[in-house]
Amino acid sequence: QVQLVESGGGLVQPGGSLRLSCAASGNVFGINAMGWYRQAPGKQRELVAVTRGGSASYADSVKGRFTIFRDNAKVYLQMNSLKPDDTAVYYCHARRIDTDFWGQGTQVTVSS
């Protein structure tokens, strides 16, 4: 099993920045992908960014504003130029072999 714990969410004004962190523990050997998803009220959960094998990919809506990076069993999401549409619960995700693991989620609210 893999446990994921997120931190770093909060309230920020439009144009501001936040950094989300996620720490994996447990059986972390063999995690081959880590990433971030988000879910806004009334919407489906969507992929924000994922890092796999040293490469990263992003949703079109966050390209150029968000950066994902991984340091061993931790993954971070640097979010700049935040917009109200970025408001959502952000979930850390890890894939180990063929099993998916999720964190409990952290709220990000972008509002003036």
N, C-alpha and C positions, 0 to 999 in steps of 0.2 A: 504493500500500500504506500501511497504518497500523500502527504498532507501539504496543503498550500495555504499560506496565510498572507493576505494582502494588507497593505497600509498605504497611507498617503492621500486618501481622498479628502474632499472637503468642499467648501464654498469659495468660489473665485469669480472675479469680475470678468466680463468679456475682454479678450485680449491678454488675459493673464496666463500664468503657467502653473502647472502642478507636476509632480513626479510621483508616480505610483511604484510601489515595490511589492515583490512577491517572493517569499522564501519557501522553498520546498524542503521537506524533511521526510524521513522514513527511508524507503527503498528507492533512492534517487538514481542509483546506477542504472543506466539504460534509458534514461529520459532522452528522447530524440527530438522533441520539439517542445517549446514553451511559448506561450502567447497570451494575448489579452482579447477578451470579448466584452461587449457591452449590451445592456438591455435597457431601453427607455420605456416609460410607461405606455402600455398599449401596443408595443412593438415587439417583434421577435428579437431574440438574441442574435447579434451579428459579430463577425470577426473584425477586430480592429487592427491587430498586427500579430505576426508570428515570426519566430526565429527558429531556424532549423539548419543544422549543419554549417553554421557560420554565416548563413544568408538570412535576409529579412524580407518580409513582404507586408504590404499595408493595404487597407481599404482605401479606395480612391478619395473618400471624404476626408481622410486625415493625412494623406501624402503631403510632405513638405512641412507639416506642422508637428507631427508626432515622430518620436524615435524610440525604437525598442532595442534594448541591449541586455545581454545575459552574462552573468559572472558565475560560472559553475552552477550551483543549485539555486541561484537567485535570478530573477528577471525583473527588468525595470521598464517603465513606460514614461518617457519624458514628453509632456504635452505642452506645447506652446501655442500662442495665438488662439486660445480657447474661445469657442463660440457657444451660444445658448443651446444649439443643436447637439453639442457634445454632452449635455446633461444626461446622465444614465447611471446605472449601477455597473461597475466595471468588475469583471471576473477574470481571475488568473486561471490559465489552463495549462496542463502538462499532458503529454502523451508518452507513455512508457510502453514500448513494444506495440501492443494493440489495445491498450486500455487508456481511457481518458480520465483525468482527475481534474476537479474544480475546487477553487477557493470559495469562500463564503460571500465574496463580493464587497466592494467598497463604493460608497456613493460619491459621485462627482456632480456638483451643481454649479452651472455657469450662469450667473445672474447679476444684474446691477442693483 
